[in-house]
Amino acid sequence: MAVYMVDRDLKGITMEQLAAAQRRAIETGKKFTAEGKAVRYIRSTFVPGESRCMCLFEAANPELVKEVNTVAQIPFSRIVEALDLTP
């Protein structure tokens, strides 16, 4: 499975809203996986000064990542394949 970065512009979001969006991403990914569409939320990085958030997901293709984010109602500007270089 590949890793995909979901790029988000979240101007005006509160930390509570951000935490709720993260929970929705996790739960929606688990629901999809239980239905046979493997998608796993990995983590997010939020840059408060720019209201920008980058989230990593593991999935077979970017369409699954897009579907998870659409169902979870979390806005995004793009989804691109990425390399997770965490040691």
HTML snippet that shows the backbone in 3Dmol.js (N, CA, C, O; Angstrom):
<script src="https://3Dmol.org/build/3Dmol-min.js"></script>
<div id="view" style="width:600px;height:400px;position:relative"></div>
<script>
const pdb = `
ATOM      1  N   MET A   1       0.837  -1.182   0.000  1.00  0.00           N
ATOM      2  CA  MET A   1       0.000   0.000   0.000  1.00  0.00           C
ATOM      3  C   MET A   1       0.880   1.243   0.000  1.00  0.00           C
ATOM      4  O   MET A   1       1.970   1.252   0.573  1.00  0.00           O
ATOM      5  N   ALA A   2       0.395   2.274  -0.642  1.00  0.00           N
ATOM      6  CA  ALA A   2       1.120   3.535  -0.746  1.00  0.00           C
ATOM      7  C   ALA A   2       0.671   4.499   0.351  1.00  0.00           C
ATOM      8  O   ALA A   2      -0.360   4.303   0.995  1.00  0.00           O
ATOM      9  N   VAL A   3       1.470   5.538   0.542  1.00  0.00           N
ATOM     10  CA  VAL A   3       1.133   6.605   1.486  1.00  0.00           C
ATOM     11  C   VAL A   3       0.741   7.832   0.667  1.00  0.00           C
ATOM     12  O   VAL A   3       1.390   8.172  -0.322  1.00  0.00           O
ATOM     13  N   TYR A   4      -0.336   8.488   1.100  1.00  0.00           N
ATOM     14  CA  TYR A   4      -0.821   9.689   0.431  1.00  0.00           C
ATOM     15  C   TYR A   4      -0.920  10.830   1.423  1.00  0.00           C
ATOM     16  O   TYR A   4      -1.350  10.644   2.562  1.00  0.00           O
ATOM     17  N   MET A   5      -0.515  12.021   0.978  1.00  0.00           N
ATOM     18  CA  MET A   5      -0.644  13.217   1.792  1.00  0.00           C
ATOM     19  C   MET A   5      -1.884  13.986   1.346  1.00  0.00           C
ATOM     20  O   MET A   5      -2.083  14.250   0.160  1.00  0.00           O
ATOM     21  N   VAL A   6      -2.701  14.332   2.317  1.00  0.00           N
ATOM     22  CA  VAL A   6      -3.879  15.152   2.077  1.00  0.00           C
ATOM     23  C   VAL A   6      -3.541  16.555   2.571  1.00  0.00           C
ATOM     24  O   VAL A   6      -3.290  16.760   3.759  1.00  0.00           O
ATOM     25  N   ASP A   7      -3.539  17.503   1.662  1.00  0.00           N
ATOM     26  CA  ASP A   7      -3.192  18.887   1.968  1.00  0.00           C
ATOM     27  C   ASP A   7      -4.487  19.661   2.215  1.00  0.00           C
ATOM     28  O   ASP A   7      -5.424  19.598   1.418  1.00  0.00           O
ATOM     29  N   ARG A   8      -4.525  20.395   3.335  1.00  0.00           N
ATOM     30  CA  ARG A   8      -5.741  21.112   3.712  1.00  0.00           C
ATOM     31  C   ARG A   8      -5.440  22.572   4.056  1.00  0.00           C
ATOM     32  O   ARG A   8      -4.423  22.878   4.679  1.00  0.00           O
ATOM     33  N   ASP A   9      -6.329  23.457   3.646  1.00  0.00           N
ATOM     34  CA  ASP A   9      -6.309  24.856   4.062  1.00  0.00           C
ATOM     35  C   ASP A   9      -7.483  25.004   5.019  1.00  0.00           C
ATOM     36  O   ASP A   9      -8.637  24.921   4.598  1.00  0.00           O
ATOM     37  N   LEU A  10      -7.205  25.220   6.298  1.00  0.00           N
ATOM     38  CA  LEU A  10      -8.249  25.218   7.322  1.00  0.00           C
ATOM     39  C   LEU A  10      -8.321  26.565   8.048  1.00  0.00           C
ATOM     40  O   LEU A  10      -8.300  26.617   9.278  1.00  0.00           O
ATOM     41  N   LYS A  11      -8.406  27.633   7.288  1.00  0.00           N
ATOM     42  CA  LYS A  11      -8.498  28.964   7.894  1.00  0.00           C
ATOM     43  C   LYS A  11      -9.687  29.033   8.851  1.00  0.00           C
ATOM     44  O   LYS A  11     -10.794  28.611   8.517  1.00  0.00           O
ATOM     45  N   GLY A  12      -9.442  29.569  10.036  1.00  0.00           N
ATOM     46  CA  GLY A  12     -10.514  29.771  11.006  1.00  0.00           C
ATOM     47  C   GLY A  12     -10.867  28.557  11.842  1.00  0.00           C
ATOM     48  O   GLY A  12     -11.773  28.634  12.672  1.00  0.00           O
ATOM     49  N   ILE A  13     -10.184  27.440  11.653  1.00  0.00           N
ATOM     50  CA  ILE A  13     -10.518  26.231  12.408  1.00  0.00           C
ATOM     51  C   ILE A  13     -10.024  26.361  13.854  1.00  0.00           C
ATOM     52  O   ILE A  13      -8.945  26.897  14.108  1.00  0.00           O
ATOM     53  N   THR A  14     -10.822  25.869  14.783  1.00  0.00           N
ATOM     54  CA  THR A  14     -10.403  25.844  16.187  1.00  0.00           C
ATOM     55  C   THR A  14      -9.719  24.507  16.471  1.00  0.00           C
ATOM     56  O   THR A  14      -9.843  23.561  15.693  1.00  0.00           O
ATOM     57  N   MET A  15      -9.013  24.440  17.567  1.00  0.00           N
ATOM     58  CA  MET A  15      -8.354  23.178  17.933  1.00  0.00           C
ATOM     59  C   MET A  15      -9.390  22.084  18.200  1.00  0.00           C
ATOM     60  O   MET A  15      -9.145  20.915  17.906  1.00  0.00           O
ATOM     61  N   GLU A  16     -10.536  22.455  18.749  1.00  0.00           N
ATOM     62  CA  GLU A  16     -11.606  21.481  18.981  1.00  0.00           C
ATOM     63  C   GLU A  16     -12.130  20.918  17.656  1.00  0.00           C
ATOM     64  O   GLU A  16     -12.355  19.715  17.530  1.00  0.00           O
ATOM     65  N   GLN A  17     -12.320  21.796  16.676  1.00  0.00           N
ATOM     66  CA  GLN A  17     -12.779  21.359  15.355  1.00  0.00           C
ATOM     67  C   GLN A  17     -11.727  20.488  14.680  1.00  0.00           C
ATOM     68  O   GLN A  17     -12.055  19.504  14.018  1.00  0.00           O
ATOM     69  N   LEU A  18     -10.466  20.856  14.852  1.00  0.00           N
ATOM     70  CA  LEU A  18      -9.386  20.069  14.267  1.00  0.00           C
ATOM     71  C   LEU A  18      -9.342  18.670  14.875  1.00  0.00           C
ATOM     72  O   LEU A  18      -9.178  17.684  14.157  1.00  0.00           O
ATOM     73  N   ALA A  19      -9.489  18.584  16.193  1.00  0.00           N
ATOM     74  CA  ALA A  19      -9.500  17.285  16.872  1.00  0.00           C
ATOM     75  C   ALA A  19     -10.696  16.448  16.414  1.00  0.00           C
ATOM     76  O   ALA A  19     -10.566  15.237  16.230  1.00  0.00           O
ATOM     77  N   ALA A  20     -11.845  17.072  16.232  1.00  0.00           N
ATOM     78  CA  ALA A  20     -13.037  16.355  15.768  1.00  0.00           C
ATOM     79  C   ALA A  20     -12.832  15.833  14.347  1.00  0.00           C
ATOM     80  O   ALA A  20     -13.242  14.716  14.031  1.00  0.00           O
ATOM     81  N   ALA A  21     -12.198  16.639  13.490  1.00  0.00           N
ATOM     82  CA  ALA A  21     -11.919  16.204  12.118  1.00  0.00           C
ATOM     83  C   ALA A  21     -10.969  15.020  12.125  1.00  0.00           C
ATOM     84  O   ALA A  21     -11.145  14.076  11.355  1.00  0.00           O
ATOM     85  N   GLN A  22      -9.964  15.063  12.991  1.00  0.00           N
ATOM     86  CA  GLN A  22      -9.024  13.946  13.091  1.00  0.00           C
ATOM     87  C   GLN A  22      -9.756  12.671  13.526  1.00  0.00           C
ATOM     88  O   GLN A  22      -9.517  11.599  12.969  1.00  0.00           O
ATOM     89  N   ARG A  23     -10.632  12.782  14.500  1.00  0.00           N
ATOM     90  CA  ARG A  23     -11.410  11.600  14.944  1.00  0.00           C
ATOM     91  C   ARG A  23     -12.260  11.053  13.796  1.00  0.00           C
ATOM     92  O   ARG A  23     -12.357   9.839  13.617  1.00  0.00           O
ATOM     93  N   ARG A  24     -12.880  11.956  13.015  1.00  0.00           N
ATOM     94  CA  ARG A  24     -13.695  11.504  11.879  1.00  0.00           C
ATOM     95  C   ARG A  24     -12.840  10.790  10.841  1.00  0.00           C
ATOM     96  O   ARG A  24     -13.267   9.787  10.269  1.00  0.00           O
ATOM     97  N   ALA A  25     -11.640  11.296  10.595  1.00  0.00           N
ATOM     98  CA  ALA A  25     -10.738  10.648   9.627  1.00  0.00           C
ATOM     99  C   ALA A  25     -10.372   9.245  10.100  1.00  0.00           C
ATOM    100  O   ALA A  25     -10.379   8.298   9.314  1.00  0.00           O
ATOM    101  N   ILE A  26     -10.055   9.118  11.373  1.00  0.00           N
ATOM    102  CA  ILE A  26      -9.686   7.811  11.924  1.00  0.00           C
ATOM    103  C   ILE A  26     -10.861   6.848  11.854  1.00  0.00           C
ATOM    104  O   ILE A  26     -10.717   5.729  11.361  1.00  0.00           O
ATOM    105  N   GLU A  27     -12.015   7.268  12.340  1.00  0.00           N
ATOM    106  CA  GLU A  27     -13.184   6.392  12.380  1.00  0.00           C
ATOM    107  C   GLU A  27     -13.682   6.021  10.987  1.00  0.00           C
ATOM    108  O   GLU A  27     -14.083   4.881  10.755  1.00  0.00           O
ATOM    109  N   THR A  28     -13.660   6.973  10.061  1.00  0.00           N
ATOM    110  CA  THR A  28     -14.107   6.680   8.694  1.00  0.00           C
ATOM    111  C   THR A  28     -13.153   5.699   8.026  1.00  0.00           C
ATOM    112  O   THR A  28     -13.592   4.801   7.309  1.00  0.00           O
ATOM    113  N   GLY A  29     -11.859   5.863   8.254  1.00  0.00           N
ATOM    114  CA  GLY A  29     -10.883   4.910   7.723  1.00  0.00           C
ATOM    115  C   GLY A  29     -11.117   3.504   8.269  1.00  0.00           C
ATOM    116  O   GLY A  29     -11.047   2.524   7.527  1.00  0.00           O
ATOM    117  N   LYS A  30     -11.395   3.411   9.561  1.00  0.00           N
ATOM    118  CA  LYS A  30     -11.676   2.097  10.171  1.00  0.00           C
ATOM    119  C   LYS A  30     -12.942   1.482   9.584  1.00  0.00           C
ATOM    120  O   LYS A  30     -12.997   0.277   9.337  1.00  0.00           O
ATOM    121  N   LYS A  31     -13.958   2.315   9.361  1.00  0.00           N
ATOM    122  CA  LYS A  31     -15.213   1.823   8.770  1.00  0.00           C
ATOM    123  C   LYS A  31     -14.974   1.293   7.358  1.00  0.00           C
ATOM    124  O   LYS A  31     -15.454   0.216   7.004  1.00  0.00           O
ATOM    125  N   PHE A  32     -14.231   2.053   6.557  1.00  0.00           N
ATOM    126  CA  PHE A  32     -13.918   1.616   5.198  1.00  0.00           C
ATOM    127  C   PHE A  32     -13.159   0.287   5.231  1.00  0.00           C
ATOM    128  O   PHE A  32     -13.465  -0.623   4.460  1.00  0.00           O
ATOM    129  N   THR A  33     -12.177   0.177   6.116  1.00  0.00           N
ATOM    130  CA  THR A  33     -11.378  -1.046   6.215  1.00  0.00           C
ATOM    131  C   THR A  33     -12.261  -2.227   6.593  1.00  0.00           C
ATOM    132  O   THR A  33     -12.107  -3.315   6.038  1.00  0.00           O
ATOM    133  N   ALA A  34     -13.183  -2.030   7.527  1.00  0.00           N
ATOM    134  CA  ALA A  34     -14.107  -3.099   7.934  1.00  0.00           C
ATOM    135  C   ALA A  34     -14.992  -3.530   6.767  1.00  0.00           C
ATOM    136  O   ALA A  34     -15.451  -4.671   6.723  1.00  0.00           O
ATOM    137  N   GLU A  35     -15.231  -2.622   5.823  1.00  0.00           N
ATOM    138  CA  GLU A  35     -16.047  -2.921   4.640  1.00  0.00           C
ATOM    139  C   GLU A  35     -15.209  -3.476   3.489  1.00  0.00           C
ATOM    140  O   GLU A  35     -15.724  -3.686   2.391  1.00  0.00           O
ATOM    141  N   GLY A  36     -13.921  -3.712   3.738  1.00  0.00           N
ATOM    142  CA  GLY A  36     -13.063  -4.298   2.716  1.00  0.00           C
ATOM    143  C   GLY A  36     -12.282  -3.312   1.870  1.00  0.00           C
ATOM    144  O   GLY A  36     -11.617  -3.710   0.914  1.00  0.00           O
ATOM    145  N   LYS A  37     -12.352  -2.010   2.211  1.00  0.00           N
ATOM    146  CA  LYS A  37     -11.601  -0.980   1.487  1.00  0.00           C
ATOM    147  C   LYS A  37     -10.544  -0.449   2.449  1.00  0.00           C
ATOM    148  O   LYS A  37     -10.803   0.480   3.214  1.00  0.00           O
ATOM    149  N   ALA A  38      -9.359  -1.038   2.409  1.00  0.00           N
ATOM    150  CA  ALA A  38      -8.313  -0.723   3.386  1.00  0.00           C
ATOM    151  C   ALA A  38      -7.771   0.692   3.227  1.00  0.00           C
ATOM    152  O   ALA A  38      -7.143   1.028   2.222  1.00  0.00           O
ATOM    153  N   VAL A  39      -8.027   1.507   4.237  1.00  0.00           N
ATOM    154  CA  VAL A  39      -7.509   2.874   4.319  1.00  0.00           C
ATOM    155  C   VAL A  39      -7.133   3.099   5.778  1.00  0.00           C
ATOM    156  O   VAL A  39      -7.925   2.826   6.681  1.00  0.00           O
ATOM    157  N   ARG A  40      -5.920   3.599   6.002  1.00  0.00           N
ATOM    158  CA  ARG A  40      -5.485   3.835   7.380  1.00  0.00           C
ATOM    159  C   ARG A  40      -4.965   5.257   7.523  1.00  0.00           C
ATOM    160  O   ARG A  40      -4.065   5.686   6.800  1.00  0.00           O
ATOM    161  N   TYR A  41      -5.556   5.983   8.480  1.00  0.00           N
ATOM    162  CA  TYR A  41      -5.052   7.306   8.839  1.00  0.00           C
ATOM    163  C   TYR A  41      -3.755   7.092   9.612  1.00  0.00           C
ATOM    164  O   TYR A  41      -3.711   6.281  10.537  1.00  0.00           O
ATOM    165  N   ILE A  42      -2.705   7.810   9.241  1.00  0.00           N
ATOM    166  CA  ILE A  42      -1.410   7.665   9.920  1.00  0.00           C
ATOM    167  C   ILE A  42      -1.215   8.778  10.939  1.00  0.00           C
ATOM    168  O   ILE A  42      -1.057   8.507  12.130  1.00  0.00           O
ATOM    169  N   ARG A  43      -1.223  10.032  10.483  1.00  0.00           N
ATOM    170  CA  ARG A  43      -1.027  11.174  11.383  1.00  0.00           C
ATOM    171  C   ARG A  43      -1.224  12.469  10.608  1.00  0.00           C
ATOM    172  O   ARG A  43      -1.346  12.476   9.383  1.00  0.00           O
ATOM    173  N   SER A  44      -1.251  13.573  11.370  1.00  0.00           N
ATOM    174  CA  SER A  44      -1.388  14.902  10.776  1.00  0.00           C
ATOM    175  C   SER A  44      -0.338  15.842  11.349  1.00  0.00           C
ATOM    176  O   SER A  44       0.153  15.657  12.463  1.00  0.00           O
ATOM    177  N   THR A  45      -0.013  16.846  10.561  1.00  0.00           N
ATOM    178  CA  THR A  45       0.829  17.943  11.006  1.00  0.00           C
ATOM    179  C   THR A  45       0.074  19.225  10.697  1.00  0.00           C
ATOM    180  O   THR A  45      -0.312  19.466   9.553  1.00  0.00           O
ATOM    181  N   PHE A  46      -0.135  20.049  11.726  1.00  0.00           N
ATOM    182  CA  PHE A  46      -0.871  21.298  11.567  1.00  0.00           C
ATOM    183  C   PHE A  46       0.089  22.464  11.749  1.00  0.00           C
ATOM    184  O   PHE A  46       0.869  22.491  12.700  1.00  0.00           O
ATOM    185  N   VAL A  47       0.028  23.434  10.827  1.00  0.00           N
ATOM    186  CA  VAL A  47       0.856  24.633  10.899  1.00  0.00           C
ATOM    187  C   VAL A  47      -0.091  25.795  11.216  1.00  0.00           C
ATOM    188  O   VAL A  47      -0.684  26.376  10.307  1.00  0.00           O
ATOM    189  N   PRO A  48      -0.235  26.136  12.509  1.00  0.00           N
ATOM    190  CA  PRO A  48      -1.233  27.136  12.893  1.00  0.00           C
ATOM    191  C   PRO A  48      -1.035  28.499  12.246  1.00  0.00           C
ATOM    192  O   PRO A  48      -2.019  29.158  11.911  1.00  0.00           O
ATOM    193  N   GLY A  49       0.196  28.941  12.062  1.00  0.00           N
ATOM    194  CA  GLY A  49       0.446  30.252  11.468  1.00  0.00           C
ATOM    195  C   GLY A  49      -0.029  30.364  10.029  1.00  0.00           C
ATOM    196  O   GLY A  49      -0.244  31.468   9.528  1.00  0.00           O
ATOM    197  N   GLU A  50      -0.190  29.242   9.370  1.00  0.00           N
ATOM    198  CA  GLU A  50      -0.644  29.221   7.974  1.00  0.00           C
ATOM    199  C   GLU A  50      -2.016  28.571   7.824  1.00  0.00           C
ATOM    200  O   GLU A  50      -2.558  28.511   6.721  1.00  0.00           O
ATOM    201  N   SER A  51      -2.580  28.084   8.935  1.00  0.00           N
ATOM    202  CA  SER A  51      -3.860  27.358   8.910  1.00  0.00           C
ATOM    203  C   SER A  51      -3.815  26.195   7.927  1.00  0.00           C
ATOM    204  O   SER A  51      -4.803  25.891   7.258  1.00  0.00           O
ATOM    205  N   ARG A  52      -2.671  25.561   7.850  1.00  0.00           N
ATOM    206  CA  ARG A  52      -2.460  24.470   6.894  1.00  0.00           C
ATOM    207  C   ARG A  52      -2.266  23.157   7.647  1.00  0.00           C
ATOM    208  O   ARG A  52      -1.599  23.107   8.681  1.00  0.00           O
ATOM    209  N   CYS A  53      -2.855  22.110   7.114  1.00  0.00           N
ATOM    210  CA  CYS A  53      -2.747  20.797   7.732  1.00  0.00           C
ATOM    211  C   CYS A  53      -2.387  19.780   6.656  1.00  0.00           C
ATOM    212  O   CYS A  53      -2.960  19.783   5.566  1.00  0.00           O
ATOM    213  N   MET A  54      -1.434  18.914   6.975  1.00  0.00           N
ATOM    214  CA  MET A  54      -1.042  17.837   6.073  1.00  0.00           C
ATOM    215  C   MET A  54      -1.288  16.513   6.804  1.00  0.00           C
ATOM    216  O   MET A  54      -0.739  16.277   7.880  1.00  0.00           O
ATOM    217  N   CYS A  55      -2.107  15.669   6.215  1.00  0.00           N
ATOM    218  CA  CYS A  55      -2.467  14.398   6.830  1.00  0.00           C
ATOM    219  C   CYS A  55      -1.962  13.254   5.964  1.00  0.00           C
ATOM    220  O   CYS A  55      -2.042  13.307   4.737  1.00  0.00           O
ATOM    221  N   LEU A  56      -1.445  12.230   6.610  1.00  0.00           N
ATOM    222  CA  LEU A  56      -0.968  11.046   5.884  1.00  0.00           C
ATOM    223  C   LEU A  56      -1.938   9.893   6.056  1.00  0.00           C
ATOM    224  O   LEU A  56      -2.419   9.616   7.155  1.00  0.00           O
ATOM    225  N   PHE A  57      -2.214   9.229   4.943  1.00  0.00           N
ATOM    226  CA  PHE A  57      -3.061   8.040   4.915  1.00  0.00           C
ATOM    227  C   PHE A  57      -2.334   6.950   4.148  1.00  0.00           C
ATOM    228  O   PHE A  57      -1.544   7.228   3.246  1.00  0.00           O
ATOM    229  N   GLU A  58      -2.606   5.721   4.512  1.00  0.00           N
ATOM    230  CA  GLU A  58      -2.101   4.572   3.771  1.00  0.00           C
ATOM    231  C   GLU A  58      -3.296   3.937   3.069  1.00  0.00           C
ATOM    232  O   GLU A  58      -4.326   3.683   3.695  1.00  0.00           O
ATOM    233  N   ALA A  59      -3.158   3.678   1.761  1.00  0.00           N
ATOM    234  CA  ALA A  59      -4.255   3.105   0.984  1.00  0.00           C
ATOM    235  C   ALA A  59      -3.712   2.532  -0.317  1.00  0.00           C
ATOM    236  O   ALA A  59      -2.567   2.786  -0.693  1.00  0.00           O
ATOM    237  N   ALA A  60      -4.541   1.765  -0.991  1.00  0.00           N
ATOM    238  CA  ALA A  60      -4.152   1.172  -2.268  1.00  0.00           C
ATOM    239  C   ALA A  60      -4.115   2.206  -3.388  1.00  0.00           C
ATOM    240  O   ALA A  60      -3.368   2.052  -4.355  1.00  0.00           O
ATOM    241  N   ASN A  61      -4.929   3.270  -3.257  1.00  0.00           N
ATOM    242  CA  ASN A  61      -4.980   4.283  -4.308  1.00  0.00           C
ATOM    243  C   ASN A  61      -5.517   5.603  -3.744  1.00  0.00           C
ATOM    244  O   ASN A  61      -6.140   5.617  -2.683  1.00  0.00           O
ATOM    245  N   PRO A  62      -5.278   6.699  -4.446  1.00  0.00           N
ATOM    246  CA  PRO A  62      -5.716   8.004  -3.941  1.00  0.00           C
ATOM    247  C   PRO A  62      -7.236   8.172  -3.934  1.00  0.00           C
ATOM    248  O   PRO A  62      -7.763   8.979  -3.168  1.00  0.00           O
ATOM    249  N   GLU A  63      -7.934   7.431  -4.765  1.00  0.00           N
ATOM    250  CA  GLU A  63      -9.389   7.538  -4.802  1.00  0.00           C
ATOM    251  C   GLU A  63     -10.010   7.118  -3.466  1.00  0.00           C
ATOM    252  O   GLU A  63     -10.987   7.719  -3.020  1.00  0.00           O
ATOM    253  N   LEU A  64      -9.442   6.085  -2.827  1.00  0.00           N
ATOM    254  CA  LEU A  64      -9.945   5.662  -1.512  1.00  0.00           C
ATOM    255  C   LEU A  64      -9.719   6.752  -0.470  1.00  0.00           C
ATOM    256  O   LEU A  64     -10.582   6.997   0.374  1.00  0.00           O
ATOM    257  N   VAL A  65      -8.573   7.400  -0.527  1.00  0.00           N
ATOM    258  CA  VAL A  65      -8.271   8.481   0.410  1.00  0.00           C
ATOM    259  C   VAL A  65      -9.247   9.636   0.197  1.00  0.00           C
ATOM    260  O   VAL A  65      -9.758  10.213   1.157  1.00  0.00           O
ATOM    261  N   LYS A  66      -9.498   9.966  -1.061  1.00  0.00           N
ATOM    262  CA  LYS A  66     -10.454  11.032  -1.380  1.00  0.00           C
ATOM    263  C   LYS A  66     -11.843  10.675  -0.853  1.00  0.00           C
ATOM    264  O   LYS A  66     -12.526  11.521  -0.277  1.00  0.00           O
ATOM    265  N   GLU A  67     -12.254   9.438  -1.049  1.00  0.00           N
ATOM    266  CA  GLU A  67     -13.581   9.005  -0.604  1.00  0.00           C
ATOM    267  C   GLU A  67     -13.700   9.093   0.920  1.00  0.00           C
ATOM    268  O   GLU A  67     -14.722   9.552   1.431  1.00  0.00           O
ATOM    269  N   VAL A  68     -12.676   8.663   1.645  1.00  0.00           N
ATOM    270  CA  VAL A  68     -12.698   8.738   3.110  1.00  0.00           C
ATOM    271  C   VAL A  68     -12.863  10.188   3.561  1.00  0.00           C
ATOM    272  O   VAL A  68     -13.684  10.472   4.432  1.00  0.00           O
ATOM    273  N   ASN A  69     -12.104  11.089   2.989  1.00  0.00           N
ATOM    274  CA  ASN A  69     -12.166  12.488   3.392  1.00  0.00           C
ATOM    275  C   ASN A  69     -13.484  13.148   3.003  1.00  0.00           C
ATOM    276  O   ASN A  69     -13.985  14.015   3.720  1.00  0.00           O
ATOM    277  N   THR A  70     -14.038  12.740   1.880  1.00  0.00           N
ATOM    278  CA  THR A  70     -15.333  13.270   1.462  1.00  0.00           C
ATOM    279  C   THR A  70     -16.434  12.793   2.409  1.00  0.00           C
ATOM    280  O   THR A  70     -17.259  13.588   2.858  1.00  0.00           O
ATOM    281  N   VAL A  71     -16.443  11.500   2.707  1.00  0.00           N
ATOM    282  CA  VAL A  71     -17.444  10.949   3.625  1.00  0.00           C
ATOM    283  C   VAL A  71     -17.300  11.560   5.019  1.00  0.00           C
ATOM    284  O   VAL A  71     -18.302  11.845   5.674  1.00  0.00           O
ATOM    285  N   ALA A  72     -16.062  11.762   5.477  1.00  0.00           N
ATOM    286  CA  ALA A  72     -15.809  12.350   6.796  1.00  0.00           C
ATOM    287  C   ALA A  72     -16.064  13.856   6.814  1.00  0.00           C
ATOM    288  O   ALA A  72     -16.012  14.482   7.872  1.00  0.00           O
ATOM    289  N   GLN A  73     -16.336  14.433   5.658  1.00  0.00           N
ATOM    290  CA  GLN A  73     -16.620  15.867   5.505  1.00  0.00           C
ATOM    291  C   GLN A  73     -15.471  16.737   6.015  1.00  0.00           C
ATOM    292  O   GLN A  73     -15.665  17.691   6.769  1.00  0.00           O
ATOM    293  N   ILE A  74     -14.264  16.368   5.572  1.00  0.00           N
ATOM    294  CA  ILE A  74     -13.071  17.150   5.911  1.00  0.00           C
ATOM    295  C   ILE A  74     -12.548  17.755   4.609  1.00  0.00           C
ATOM    296  O   ILE A  74     -12.187  17.016   3.693  1.00  0.00           O
ATOM    297  N   PRO A  75     -12.501  19.080   4.511  1.00  0.00           N
ATOM    298  CA  PRO A  75     -12.070  19.709   3.255  1.00  0.00           C
ATOM    299  C   PRO A  75     -10.592  19.449   2.960  1.00  0.00           C
ATOM    300  O   PRO A  75      -9.776  19.288   3.868  1.00  0.00           O
ATOM    301  N   PHE A  76     -10.275  19.412   1.676  1.00  0.00           N
ATOM    302  CA  PHE A  76      -8.886  19.233   1.253  1.00  0.00           C
ATOM    303  C   PHE A  76      -8.673  19.937  -0.072  1.00  0.00           C
ATOM    304  O   PHE A  76      -9.611  20.137  -0.844  1.00  0.00           O
ATOM    305  N   SER A  77      -7.414  20.315  -0.328  1.00  0.00           N
ATOM    306  CA  SER A  77      -7.109  20.979  -1.589  1.00  0.00           C
ATOM    307  C   SER A  77      -6.458  20.035  -2.589  1.00  0.00           C
ATOM    308  O   SER A  77      -6.590  20.215  -3.799  1.00  0.00           O
ATOM    309  N   ARG A  78      -5.748  19.017  -2.074  1.00  0.00           N
ATOM    310  CA  ARG A  78      -5.150  18.032  -2.983  1.00  0.00           C
ATOM    311  C   ARG A  78      -4.764  16.775  -2.215  1.00  0.00           C
ATOM    312  O   ARG A  78      -4.631  16.775  -0.991  1.00  0.00           O
ATOM    313  N   ILE A  79      -4.591  15.720  -2.974  1.00  0.00           N
ATOM    314  CA  ILE A  79      -4.124  14.425  -2.444  1.00  0.00           C
ATOM    315  C   ILE A  79      -3.016  13.966  -3.366  1.00  0.00           C
ATOM    316  O   ILE A  79      -3.223  13.814  -4.570  1.00  0.00           O
ATOM    317  N   VAL A  80      -1.825  13.743  -2.796  1.00  0.00           N
ATOM    318  CA  VAL A  80      -0.675  13.317  -3.584  1.00  0.00           C
ATOM    319  C   VAL A  80       0.029  12.167  -2.900  1.00  0.00           C
ATOM    320  O   VAL A  80       0.009  12.050  -1.675  1.00  0.00           O
ATOM    321  N   GLU A  81       0.652  11.317  -3.700  1.00  0.00           N
ATOM    322  CA  GLU A  81       1.458  10.230  -3.129  1.00  0.00           C
ATOM    323  C   GLU A  81       2.660  10.849  -2.428  1.00  0.00           C
ATOM    324  O   GLU A  81       3.236  11.826  -2.906  1.00  0.00           O
ATOM    325  N   ALA A  82       3.031  10.272  -1.293  1.00  0.00           N
ATOM    326  CA  ALA A  82       4.132  10.814  -0.498  1.00  0.00           C
ATOM    327  C   ALA A  82       4.965   9.669   0.065  1.00  0.00           C
ATOM    328  O   ALA A  82       4.528   8.519   0.088  1.00  0.00           O
ATOM    329  N   LEU A  83       6.147   9.994   0.508  1.00  0.00           N
ATOM    330  CA  LEU A  83       7.008   9.022   1.177  1.00  0.00           C
ATOM    331  C   LEU A  83       7.074   9.395   2.647  1.00  0.00           C
ATOM    332  O   LEU A  83       7.467  10.511   2.986  1.00  0.00           O
ATOM    333  N   ASP A  84       6.696   8.479   3.519  1.00  0.00           N
ATOM    334  CA  ASP A  84       6.779   8.697   4.957  1.00  0.00           C
ATOM    335  C   ASP A  84       8.161   8.242   5.400  1.00  0.00           C
ATOM    336  O   ASP A  84       8.453   7.046   5.402  1.00  0.00           O
ATOM    337  N   LEU A  85       9.006   9.186   5.773  1.00  0.00           N
ATOM    338  CA  LEU A  85      10.399   8.887   6.101  1.00  0.00           C
ATOM    339  C   LEU A  85      10.652   8.822   7.607  1.00  0.00           C
ATOM    340  O   LEU A  85      11.780   9.029   8.053  1.00  0.00           O
ATOM    341  N   THR A  86       9.618   8.537   8.387  1.00  0.00           N
ATOM    342  CA  THR A  86       9.786   8.412   9.830  1.00  0.00           C
ATOM    343  C   THR A  86      10.744   7.267  10.134  1.00  0.00           C
ATOM    344  O   THR A  86      10.554   6.155   9.641  1.00  0.00           O
ATOM    345  N   PRO A  87      11.781   7.529  10.949  1.00  0.00           N
ATOM    346  CA  PRO A  87      12.753   6.470  11.249  1.00  0.00           C
ATOM    347  C   PRO A  87      12.153   5.360  12.107  1.00  0.00           C
ATOM    348  O   PRO A  87      12.844   4.398  12.444  1.00  0.00           O
TER     349      PRO A  87
END
`;
const viewer = $3Dmol.createViewer("view");
viewer.addModel(pdb, "pdb");
viewer.setStyle({}, {cartoon: {color: "spectrum"}});
viewer.zoomTo();
viewer.render();
</script>
